[in-house]
Amino acid sequence: MRVALVDDEDLGRAILAELLGEDPGIEIVASCANGFEAIEAISRLNPDVVLLDVQMPGMTGIEVAELLSETPAIIFVTAYDQHAVRAFDLHAVDYLLKPVQGERLHLALQRARGRIGRGEGFDRSALAAARPVPAQLDRLLIREGGRVRIIPVGEIDHIEGRDDAVVVIAGGCEYRKAQRLADLEAALDPKRFIRIHRSFILNLDRLARIEMYARNSRVAVLTNGRRLPVSRAGYDRLRGRLSR
């Protein structure tokens, strides 16, 4: 079984590597010190299992897991985080508490082998539940192949919902992210971002004016000249926000 280790602490990775060395059926194919290295390595090497630290600077383990398109079996490793642990327990996600014990690690790997053998995928619903609270975003992480682009939310012009993904428009460029529009809306600052239509979220800082388009139909004109449809409910929300 091919395993990738992800932990920002050298000692943490060394301990895991030593414990895994006791199992002749394990091959460590990557040892990553941060989330950015992890995305690149996992995309390139396609390991069977990832031992993924939750608390890392720059990009958390939860964010790494959210960005993986082909999700391997994931075993989270965490210092005690009551919120994350409760979410993992609720969704039956495997996790290890630091300091990692060899017996517990090998039990988690045994379960991972079983899930792989049965072709069971990772339950992504656990990721949103395990996010730190409050979960108001100050940036978006967009995966581009084996790389990750960071977009500060202040640079976003608007966001469109397309099928089961969103398209983020920022600085004249479009970035696709595998996430539901409603989930992203819930994580954004409601004082800055507003749902003006079932398929559009607008950054109020980019609003130039609202125009009538047809009878009972309006469009939002952005500072870059883009015109977005505004539903009746969206107009009511806009009017209420702008009157404050």
Buried (B, 14 or more C-beta within 10 A) or exposed (E): BBBBBBBBEEEBBEBBBEBBEEBEEBEBBBBBBBBBBBBBBBBEEEBBBBBBBBBBEEBBBBBBBBBBEEBBBBBBBBEEBEEBBEBBEEBEBBBBBBEBEEEBBBEBBEBBBEBBEEEEEBBEEBBBBBBEEEEEBEBBBBBEEEEBBEBEBEBBBBBBBEEEEBBBBBEEEEBBBBBEBEEBBEBBEEEBBBBBBEBBBBBBEBBEEBEEEEEEEBBBBBEEEBEBBBBEEBBEBBEEBEEE
